[in-house]
Amino acid sequence: MSDILLQIREVNGVAGVKRNDCNNGVIVQCRADADRHVIRTICDQANLALTIESIDAALTPEEEEIAELPKMIRYTVICLIATVIGWVIQAISGTPAWLVWGVFAVAYGFGGYFTARKALEMIRNREFGIDMLMILAALGAAAVGEPREGALLMFLFSLSGTLETYAMGRTHASIRSLIAMTPREAEVIDQRGVRVISVEALTIGDVVLVRPGAQIPADGVIRQGESAINEASITGESVPIDKKAGSTVFAGTINGQGALEVDVRADASQSTLARIVAVVREAREQKAQSQDFTDRIIGVYYAYTVVIVTIIAFVVGVVWLGERWPEAFYRAMTLMVVMSPCALVISIPAALLSALARSARDGVLFKGGRHLETAATVNVVALDKTGTVTTGQPQVVAVIPVGGPGRISDQMPCISVTDAQQKGLTLDQVRLLVAAAAVEAPSEHPLAKAVVQGAVRHGLTVPEVGEFKAIVAAGASGVVCGQRLRVGKPTLFAHVTPDVMIEIEALQRQGNTVIAVGSESEIWGLIAIADTVRPETRHALQTLQADGIKLGLLTGDNQHVAYALAKDLGIDDVRADLLPQDKVTAIKELQRRYGAVAMIGDGVNDAPALATADIGVAMGKGGTDVAHESADVVLMRDDLSKLAGALRLAKRARRVVWQNLVFAMSVIVILFIFTVRGDVELTLGVIGHEGSTLLVVANGLRLLWPSRA
């Protein structure tokens, strides 16, 4: 089979090929120029079922619109130039009428090109909307002998659409940059040497060569080599991170100076970078509830209302007020322009899309405007403990000799210690830690690793242990420097003095796990191990509380650990010993008591609570795939301090939405009143209507810039 796969890979136009275990065949990913006849021939000769997948992805309608932005800009500029020339030559006496109308026709053609295209599409779909209103208003202006007003309307509406597309393009910038970062080719190491293949052709288990300065093509684990990796594209960290054999690397990140061999652990569609692209794309495509409302109510029903009011105004003017039909028609067209809901419709997306883009730049990915809106209502933030508030990695936090000064040194004089190695520890503390690390070194238990890492962090040399023996569910023993030592639970030791027991209980009440170190008969000292709090956690929680957000801690850890941590961090509402279903119950209780709840977690056990909360927030770098899928928001840098900023941005976006809606509606009402009174000409109506649309878009775009708060 491997020879067949290699043979297919070499066919011109093949981007990737992999086994299809479902039908004993192969799946071949082809570009448009692939020689599919040759591929079928190879598969037929090998009696393999063939499935062909095209990788020439079509652009979405929004992407097509963004791609036409340069053309929209050119057409808008031409419309402006033609409109200005038309106004100038119309003011010159003796200018032929056909020339004036010809220039304005150019303005109509270029300014109304994209609007007319959308209007024709609406007609084909038997729909009615704002674009058709604008075409009708412009044609109506020409019908009453005022082509310059229609040209001005086309220019301003074209400019409004261009700016809207520009705003949309800004929100998609993160997607385009992420896609641009995606590697296209990889160097695979196999029995034939090093070959260049498409990234889509990589399969789990392949080994790729990453040269200095090159992009890492797939998520994986370093098999050989050391280097500093720039992971800013994934985590936002600007400082390269040192990696060696066994370290995890991500697709799209940049290798430093060392050459690496990487075992591929995920195909291209499941890489961390691909998942980020998918999350951002989902955020772009999903609409907020209020946006659905404006599309349905304002975009359709309101448009019908405008047409009806326009017809009524024309009929009333001709039949009841005795106006000549050109005057009545002119006023009706002016009403149609000033009542058009362009500013209302763009009010919400202009703000929400800009806020989504700003948030993505800051490393917080909302899966849609709906969740951004909900985030503005959050009253409570519930936090998981391990991996969220804490690092999820136990560390030595205290080394406590017992039995008086010098006792450990008397027992273990063979352990030499330099002044530089002490680093704030006493000689007894250093020797106790070294002795414990020596016994724990062969063990695979997480607490044993924490002890060894504690010694390594202090730069201590750990001696070899002899006669190592693991004691199931209790600890380990071994001979260090001729002394048989035990390291593990205090219950390992036959005699524990009252003073030592008091110390153990005090450490446990503080949320520590306590390991005892000593001979087979007595304890020489204690080592406290705890899951340490993330560096940014304390400030992040204080910021949330300063913003009026209540905090809750939901954890499966025991109550001693939970309450000690909560007391240290100033969290009042603590729920401990929780199973996944218990966390869901706690979330529902918080919702009943306080209102909208945001839940932050990183593990599989947090997924039900993340889905139940009004806003589920997952840790992006350390979180599991299940947590990412269940959450509505992803903190890509695992930085809790970003959450407060995201909630503030959500509230700021809500304020901007209301500002836009109130302003847009006020302009419509004011223009409507003055138009009915006959105080507003079509030109002024066009300027007022389209000017309000431009101001609403500009107000929404303000969210692209960071808040000064």
C-alpha positions in Angstrom: 0.0 0.0 0.0 2.8 2.5 0.9 4.3 2.1 -2.6 0.9 2.8 -4.2 0.5 5.9 -2.0 3.9 7.2 -3.0 3.1 6.6 -6.7 -0.1 8.6 -6.5 1.6 11.4 -4.6 4.0 11.9 -7.5 1.2 12.4 -10.0 1.0 16.0 -11.2 -1.6 18.1 -9.4 -2.0 15.7 -6.4 -1.9 17.7 -3.1 -2.3 14.7 -0.8 -3.2 11.1 -0.5 -4.2 8.9 2.5 -5.7 5.5 3.2 -9.5 5.1 3.4 -10.0 2.3 5.9 -13.8 2.3 5.4 -13.6 0.8 1.9 -10.1 -0.5 1.6 -9.2 2.4 -0.7 -7.5 5.8 -0.9 -8.6 9.4 -0.6 -6.8 11.6 -3.0 -6.8 15.4 -2.6 -6.5 17.0 -6.1 -6.0 20.5 -7.4 -7.8 21.6 -10.6 -4.9 20.7 -12.8 -4.5 17.1 -11.5 -4.2 14.2 -14.0 -7.2 12.3 -12.7 -7.1 9.6 -15.4 -3.6 8.6 -14.3 -4.8 8.4 -10.6 -7.7 6.2 -11.6 -5.5 3.9 -13.6 -3.1 3.4 -10.7 -6.0 2.7 -8.3 -7.7 0.3 -10.8 -4.4 -1.7 -11.2 -4.0 -2.0 -7.4 -7.7 -2.8 -7.0 -8.3 0.1 -4.7 -11.4 2.2 -4.3 -10.8 5.8 -5.2 -12.3 8.9 -3.5 -11.3 12.3 -5.0 -11.5 15.5 -3.0 -11.0 18.9 -4.6 -9.0 21.3 -2.6 -9.9 24.3 -4.7 -12.2 25.9 -2.1 -14.7 28.4 -3.3 -14.9 31.8 -1.8 -17.9 32.6 0.5 -20.1 35.5 -0.7 -18.6 37.8 1.9 -15.0 36.8 0.8 -16.0 37.5 -2.8 -17.4 40.9 -1.7 -14.1 41.7 0.1 -12.1 40.7 -2.9 -14.0 43.3 -5.0 -13.2 46.1 -2.5 -10.5 47.7 -4.9 -13.1 47.7 -7.7 -15.7 49.2 -5.4 -13.3 52.0 -4.5 -12.5 52.8 -8.1 -16.2 52.8 -9.1 -17.0 55.1 -6.1 -14.3 57.5 -7.1 -15.5 57.6 -10.7 -19.0 58.2 -9.5 -17.8 61.1 -7.4 -15.8 62.7 -10.3 -18.8 62.3 -12.7 -21.2 63.8 -10.1 -18.9 66.8 -9.5 -18.4 67.4 -13.3 -22.2 67.0 -13.8 -23.0 69.6 -11.2 -20.3 72.0 -12.6 -21.4 71.8 -16.3 -25.1 71.9 -15.3 -24.4 75.3 -13.7 -22.8 76.6 -16.9 -25.4 78.2 -19.2 -25.6 76.9 -22.7 -24.4 73.4 -21.8 -26.3 70.8 -24.0 -28.8 68.8 -21.9 -27.6 65.6 -23.5 -24.1 66.2 -22.1 -25.4 66.9 -18.6 -27.5 63.8 -18.6 -24.7 61.7 -20.1 -22.3 62.7 -17.3 -24.9 61.9 -14.7 -25.6 58.6 -16.4 -21.9 57.7 -15.9 -22.3 58.6 -12.2 -25.4 56.4 -12.1 -23.7 53.5 -13.8 -20.6 53.4 -11.7 -22.2 54.5 -8.4 -25.1 52.1 -8.8 -23.3 49.1 -10.2 -23.0 47.0 -7.1 -26.4 48.2 -5.8 -28.1 47.3 -9.0 -26.5 43.9 -9.0 -27.8 43.2 -5.5 -31.3 44.5 -6.5 -31.4 42.2 -9.5 -30.5 39.3 -7.3 -33.3 40.3 -5.0 -35.7 40.3 -7.9 -34.6 36.8 -8.9 -35.2 35.6 -5.3 -38.5 37.5 -5.1 -37.2 39.6 -2.3 -37.3 43.3 -1.5 -34.8 45.4 0.4 -32.8 48.5 0.8 -30.8 48.2 -2.4 -34.0 48.2 -4.4 -35.2 51.3 -2.4 -32.0 53.2 -3.4 -32.4 52.3 -7.1 -36.0 53.4 -7.1 -35.2 56.6 -5.3 -32.4 57.4 -7.8 -34.6 56.6 -10.8 -37.4 58.7 -9.3 -35.1 61.7 -8.9 -34.1 61.4 -12.6 -37.8 61.0 -13.5 -38.7 64.4 -11.9 -35.7 66.1 -13.7 -33.2 66.0 -10.9 -30.5 63.6 -12.0 -27.9 65.3 -9.9 -29.8 64.4 -6.7 -29.9 60.8 -7.9 -26.2 60.8 -8.8 -25.4 62.2 -5.3 -27.5 59.4 -3.8 -25.7 56.8 -5.8 -22.3 58.2 -4.7 -23.2 58.3 -1.0 -24.8 54.9 -1.1 -21.8 53.5 -3.0 -19.4 55.1 -0.5 -21.4 53.7 2.4 -21.3 50.2 0.9 -17.5 50.6 0.3 -16.9 51.6 3.9 -19.1 48.7 5.1 -17.1 46.3 3.0 -13.9 47.8 4.3 -15.1 47.3 7.9 -15.9 43.7 7.0 -12.5 43.3 5.6 -10.9 44.6 8.7 -12.8 42.0 10.8 -11.6 39.3 8.4 -8.0 40.4 8.7 -7.2 37.9 11.4 -8.6 35.0 9.2 -6.5 36.1 6.2 -3.4 36.4 8.3 -3.9 33.0 9.9 -4.5 31.4 6.6 -1.5 33.1 5.2 0.6 31.6 8.0 -0.5 28.1 7.1 2.4 26.1 5.6 1.9 24.7 2.1 4.7 22.1 1.9 6.6 19.8 4.2 9.8 17.8 4.0 9.0 14.2 4.9 11.7 11.8 6.1 11.0 8.2 5.0 12.8 5.2 3.6 13.4 7.1 0.4 15.1 10.0 2.1 13.8 13.5 2.4 10.9 14.4 0.0 8.8 17.6 -0.4 5.0 17.0 -0.3 1.9 19.0 0.3 1.0 19.6 3.9 -2.5 18.2 3.2 -0.8 14.9 2.4 0.8 14.5 5.8 -0.6 11.8 8.0 -0.3 11.1 11.7 3.0 9.2 12.3 5.0 10.9 9.5 8.3 12.4 10.4 9.0 15.9 9.0 12.3 17.8 8.8 12.1 21.5 9.9 15.1 23.5 8.8 16.3 26.6 10.6 14.0 29.6 10.0 11.3 27.4 8.4 7.6 27.1 9.4 6.6 24.0 11.3 4.2 22.3 8.9 2.0 20.3 11.4 1.3 19.9 15.1 3.6 17.3 16.6 6.3 16.4 19.0 10.0 16.9 18.5 11.8 13.7 17.9 15.3 15.0 17.6 16.9 18.4 17.8 16.7 21.6 19.9 15.7 25.1 18.9 13.9 28.2 20.0 10.4 28.4 18.5 8.5 31.7 17.8 4.9 30.8 18.8 3.5 34.3 18.5 1.1 33.2 15.8 -0.5 30.7 18.2 -0.1 32.1 21.7 0.7 35.7 21.2 4.0 35.4 23.1 6.7 37.5 21.4 9.6 35.8 23.1 10.7 32.5 21.4 10.3 29.4 23.5 13.1 26.8 23.9 12.1 23.4 22.7 13.8 20.0 22.8 13.1 16.3 22.2 9.6 15.6 23.6 8.3 19.1 23.4 5.1 19.9 21.6 5.2 22.2 18.5 2.4 23.8 16.5 1.8 24.2 12.8 2.5 27.8 11.5 5.0 28.6 14.2 8.6 29.6 13.1 11.6 27.5 13.9 14.8 29.2 15.2 18.4 28.2 14.5 18.3 24.5 15.1 17.1 21.8 12.7 14.3 19.6 14.1 12.7 16.2 13.3 9.1 16.3 14.3 6.6 13.4 14.7 3.3 14.5 13.2 0.5 14.1 15.7 -2.4 15.8 13.8 -3.3 16.1 10.1 -3.6 19.6 8.5 -7.4 19.9 9.2 -7.0 19.2 12.9 -3.9 21.3 13.7 -4.1 24.0 16.3 -3.8 26.6 13.6 -6.7 25.0 11.6 -8.9 25.0 14.7 -8.1 28.7 15.3 -9.0 29.5 11.7 -12.3 27.6 12.1 -13.2 29.4 15.3 -12.5 32.8 13.8 -14.4 31.9 10.6 -17.3 30.8 12.7 -17.2 34.1 14.6 -17.4 35.9 11.3 -20.3 33.9 9.9 -22.5 33.7 12.9 -24.9 36.6 13.4 -26.1 38.1 16.7 -29.7 37.7 17.6 -30.4 41.4 17.3 -28.7 41.4 13.9 -31.1 38.6 12.8 -33.9 40.9 14.0 -32.7 43.8 12.0 -32.2 41.7 8.8 -35.7 40.3 9.1 -37.7 43.3 10.5 -35.8 46.4 9.3 -34.3 44.9 6.1 -37.6 43.4 4.8 -40.8 44.6 6.5 -39.5 48.1 7.0 -38.6 48.3 3.4 -42.2 47.4 2.4 -43.4 50.1 4.8 -41.2 52.7 3.1 -42.7 51.8 -0.3 -46.3 52.0 1.1 -45.7 55.3 2.8 -44.1 56.7 -0.5 -47.2 55.6 -2.5 -49.5 57.1 0.1 -47.6 60.4 0.1 -47.8 60.6 -3.7 -51.5 59.8 -3.8 -52.3 62.2 -1.0 -50.3 65.0 -2.7 -52.1 64.6 -6.0 -55.6 63.7 -4.9 -56.1 65.6 -1.6 -53.6 68.4 -1.7 -54.0 69.2 -5.4 -50.3 69.1 -6.1 -49.0 68.6 -9.6 -47.8 65.1 -10.1 -44.0 66.1 -10.5 -44.1 67.9 -7.2 -45.9 65.1 -5.4 -43.6 62.5 -6.9 -40.6 64.6 -5.9 -41.7 64.7 -2.3 -42.6 61.0 -2.3 -39.1 60.2 -3.6 -37.5 62.4 -0.9 -39.6 60.5 1.7 -38.3 57.2 0.3 -34.7 58.4 0.6 -34.9 59.8 4.2 -36.9 56.8 5.5 -34.6 54.2 4.0 -33.1 52.1 7.0 -29.5 51.9 5.8 -28.1 53.4 9.0 -30.4 51.2 11.1 -29.4 48.0 9.4 -25.6 48.7 9.5 -25.8 50.0 13.2 -25.4 46.5 14.8 -22.9 44.8 12.4 -20.7 47.9 12.2 -20.2 47.7 16.0 -20.2 43.9 16.6 -17.9 43.0 13.7 -15.4 45.6 14.7 -15.6 44.4 18.4 -15.0 40.8 17.2 -11.9 41.9 15.3 -10.6 43.9 18.2 -11.1 41.0 20.5 -9.3 38.6 18.1 -6.3 40.9 18.0 -6.2 40.8 21.8 -6.2 37.0 21.8 -9.8 36.5 22.8 -11.9 34.7 20.2 -15.7 35.0 20.4 -17.6 32.4 18.3 -20.0 35.0 17.1 -21.6 38.3 17.8 -24.4 36.6 19.8 -21.8 35.6 22.4 -20.3 39.1 22.4 -23.7 40.5 23.2 -24.3 38.0 26.0 -20.8 38.8 27.5 -22.0 42.3 28.1 -24.7 41.0 30.5 -22.4 38.8 32.6 -22.7 39.3 36.4 -20.7 36.3 37.6 -17.5 34.6 36.5 -17.2 31.0 37.7 -13.7 29.5 37.5 -12.4 26.0 37.4 -9.2 25.6 39.5 -6.7 23.2 38.0 -5.3 24.5 34.7 -7.4 27.7 34.9 -6.7 29.6 38.1 -3.6 27.5 38.6 -0.9 26.2 36.3 -2.1 22.6 36.6 1.5 21.5 37.5 2.3 20.7 41.2 5.4 22.3 42.5 7.4 22.3 45.8 6.2 25.3 47.8 7.8 24.6 51.2 10.7 22.4 52.6 10.4 22.0 56.4 13.0 20.1 58.4 11.8 18.8 61.8 13.7 17.8 65.0 15.9 20.9 65.3 18.6 22.6 63.4 21.4 20.5 62.0 19.6 17.2 62.3 19.4 16.6 58.5 23.0 17.7 58.1 24.1 15.2 60.8 22.2 12.4 59.1 23.3 13.2 55.5 26.7 14.8 55.6 27.6 13.2 52.3 25.4 15.6 50.4 27.7 18.6 49.6 26.1 22.0 49.0 27.6 25.2 47.7 26.5 28.7 48.8 25.1 29.4 45.3 22.9 26.3 45.4 21.1 27.3 48.6 19.3 30.2 47.1 17.5 31.3 50.2 17.3 27.8 51.7 19.1 26.6 54.8 21.6 23.8 54.6 19.1 21.4 56.3 16.4 22.4 53.7 18.7 21.8 50.8 19.9 18.4 52.0 16.3 17.3 52.8 15.2 18.3 49.3 18.2 16.5 47.7 17.6 13.3 49.7 13.9 13.3 48.7 14.6 14.0 45.1 17.2 11.1 45.0 14.6 8.6 46.2 11.8 10.0 43.9 13.9 10.2 40.8 13.1 6.8 39.4 9.3 7.2 40.1 6.8 8.3 37.5 4.3 9.7 40.0 3.4 13.4 39.4 4.3 14.3 43.0 7.6 12.5 42.7 8.4 14.5 39.5 7.5 17.7 41.4 10.0 17.0 44.1 12.7 16.2 41.5 11.9 19.4 39.5 12.0 21.4 42.8 15.6 20.2 43.3 16.5 20.9 39.7 15.1 24.5 39.9 17.5 25.2 42.7 20.4 23.9 40.7 21.0 20.9 43.0 22.8 17.8 42.1 20.7 14.7 42.7 22.7 11.6 43.7 22.0 8.1 42.5 19.6 6.0 44.6 20.2 2.3 45.3 17.7 -0.5 46.1 14.8 1.6 44.9 11.4 0.3 45.8 8.0 1.7 45.1 5.4 1.4 47.9 2.0 1.2 46.2 -0.3 4.2 46.9 2.1 5.4 49.6 5.5 6.5 48.4 9.0 5.0 47.7 12.1 3.9 49.5 15.8 3.7 48.6 19.3 4.0 49.8 21.0 7.4 49.5 24.6 7.8 50.7 24.4 4.6 52.7 21.1 5.7 54.4 17.8 3.9 53.7 15.2 6.6 53.3 11.4 6.7 52.9 9.6 9.4 51.0 5.8 9.5 50.8 2.6 9.9 52.9 3.1 10.5 56.6 1.3 7.2 57.3 4.4 5.4 55.9 6.1 6.1 59.2 5.5 4.2 62.3 5.9 7.1 64.7 4.7 10.7 64.0 5.1 13.1 66.9 2.3 15.4 67.9 4.4 18.5 66.9 4.9 17.0 63.4 1.2 16.1 63.1 0.3 19.7 63.9 2.6 20.9 61.2 1.2 18.4 58.7 -2.4 19.4 59.4 -1.5 23.1 59.2 0.0 22.6 55.7 -2.9 20.6 54.5 -5.4 23.2 55.6 -3.5 25.6 53.4 -4.3 23.4 50.4 -0.9 21.6 50.2 -0.2 18.0 49.7 2.4 16.9 52.3 5.2 14.4 51.7 7.2 13.2 54.6 11.0 12.4 54.4 13.0 10.3 56.8 14.4 7.0 57.9 12.3 3.9 58.2 11.3 4.8 61.7 11.1 8.6 62.0 10.4 11.7 60.0 13.2 14.1 59.3 11.2 16.7 57.4 8.2 17.6 55.4 7.8 18.8 51.8 4.7 20.7 50.8 3.5 20.4 47.2 0.8 22.5 45.6 -0.6 23.5 42.3 0.7 27.1 42.0 -1.5 30.0 41.0 -0.9 31.5 37.6 1.2 34.7 37.8 -1.6 36.9 36.2 -4.5 35.3 38.1 -4.5 37.6 41.2 -4.5 40.8 39.2 -7.1 39.4 36.7 -9.6 38.5 39.5 -9.1 41.9 41.2 -9.9 43.6 37.9 -13.1 41.6 37.5 -14.2 42.4 41.0 -13.4 46.1 40.5 -15.8 46.0 37.5 -18.5 44.6 39.7 -18.3 41.0 38.7 -18.9 38.4 41.3 -16.5 35.4 41.4 -17.1 31.7 42.1 -14.7 28.8 42.3 -15.9 25.4 41.0 -13.5 22.5 41.5 -13.3 18.8 41.9 -10.5 19.2 44.5 -11.2 18.7 48.2 -12.5 21.5 50.4 -9.2 22.2 52.2 -7.5 23.0 48.9 -10.5 24.9 47.5 -11.1 27.1 50.5 -7.4 27.9 51.0 -7.0 29.0 47.4 -10.3 31.0 47.5 -9.2 32.8 50.7 -5.9 33.7 49.1 -7.5 35.0 46.0 -10.5 36.7 47.6 -13.2 34.5 46.1 -16.3 34.3 48.2 -18.4 31.6 46.5 -16.6 28.3 46.7 -17.9 24.8 45.6 -15.5 21.9 46.1 -15.6 18.1 45.5 -17.6 18.6 42.3 -18.2 16.0 39.6 -18.9 17.3 36.1 -22.7 17.1 36.7 -22.3 18.9 40.0 -20.6 21.8 38.2 -23.7 22.1 35.9 -25.9 22.2 38.9 -23.7 24.9 40.5 -23.9 27.0 37.2 -27.7 26.8 37.2 -27.8 27.9 40.8 -25.6 30.9 40.1 -27.8 31.8 37.2 -30.9 31.8 39.3 -29.2 33.9 42.0 -27.2 36.4 40.0 -28.2 36.3 36.3 -25.8 35.7 33.4 -22.8 33.5 34.3 -19.5 33.1 32.5 -17.7 29.8 33.2 -13.9 29.4 32.6 -12.4 25.9 32.2 -9.8 23.9 30.4 -10.6 20.2 30.8 -13.0 17.6 29.5 -14.7 17.6 32.9 -15.5 21.3 32.4 -17.3 20.8 29.1 -20.8 20.3 30.5 -20.5 23.5 32.6 -19.1 25.5 29.7 -22.0 24.5 27.6 -24.5 25.3 30.3 -23.2 28.7 31.3 -24.4 31.8 29.4 -20.8 32.2 28.2 -18.4 29.3 28.2 -14.7 30.4 28.2 -12.0 27.9 27.3 -8.2 28.2 27.9 -6.8 28.1 24.4 -3.3 26.9 24.8 -3.7 24.4 27.6 -7.4 23.6 27.1 -8.7 20.3 25.6 -10.4 20.0 22.3 -13.6 19.1 24.1 -13.4 22.3 26.1 -12.8 24.3 22.9 -15.8 22.8 21.2 -18.1 23.4 24.2 -17.0 27.0 24.8 -18.3 30.2 23.3 -15.0 32.1 23.9 -11.4 31.0 23.7 -8.5 32.7 25.6 -5.7 31.9 23.1 -2.9 33.0 25.5 -4.2 31.3 28.6 -4.2 34.7 30.2 -7.1 35.3 32.6 -6.4 39.1 32.6 -7.7 39.1 29.0 -11.2 38.1 30.2 -11.8 41.4 32.0 -10.8 43.3 28.8 -13.2 41.2 26.7 -16.1 41.8 29.0 -15.4 45.5 29.0 -15.2 45.4 25.2 -18.6 43.6 25.1 -20.2 46.3 27.2 -18.6 49.0 25.1 -19.9 47.4 21.9 -23.4 47.3 23.4 -23.2 51.0 24.2 -22.1 51.7 20.6 -24.9 49.6 19.2 -27.5 51.6 21.2 -25.8 54.9 20.2 -26.0 53.9 16.6 -29.7 52.8 16.8 -30.8 55.9 18.6 -28.9 58.2 16.3 -30.1 56.5 13.1 -33.7 56.4 14.2 -33.6 60.1 15.3 -32.2 61.2 12.0 -35.0 59.3 10.1 -37.7 60.8 12.3 -36.4 64.3 12.0 -35.9 64.1 8.2 -39.4 62.5 7.8 -41.1 65.4 9.8 -39.3 68.1 7.8 -39.9 66.4 4.5 -43.6 66.1 5.1 -43.7 69.8 5.9 -41.9 70.5 2.6 -38.8 71.9 4.2 -36.3 69.2 2.9 -35.3 68.9 -0.7 -34.1 65.7 -2.2 -30.5 66.8 -2.1 -30.6 67.6 1.6 -32.5 64.3 2.3 -29.8 62.3 0.5 -27.0 64.1 2.4 -28.8 63.6 5.8 -29.7 60.0 5.1 -26.3 58.8 3.8 -24.4 61.0 6.2 -26.1 59.3 9.1 -25.1 55.9 7.6 -21.5 57.0 7.3 -21.4 58.3 10.9 -22.9 55.0 12.2 -20.2 53.0 10.3 -17.5 55.3 11.6 -18.8 55.0 15.2 -18.7 51.2 14.9 -15.2 51.2 13.5 -14.0 53.0 16.7 -14.2 49.6 18.4 -11.2 48.4 16.3 -9.0 50.6 18.4 -8.2 49.7 22.1 -10.2 51.4 24.8 -8.4 54.0 26.9 -10.0 52.5 30.0 
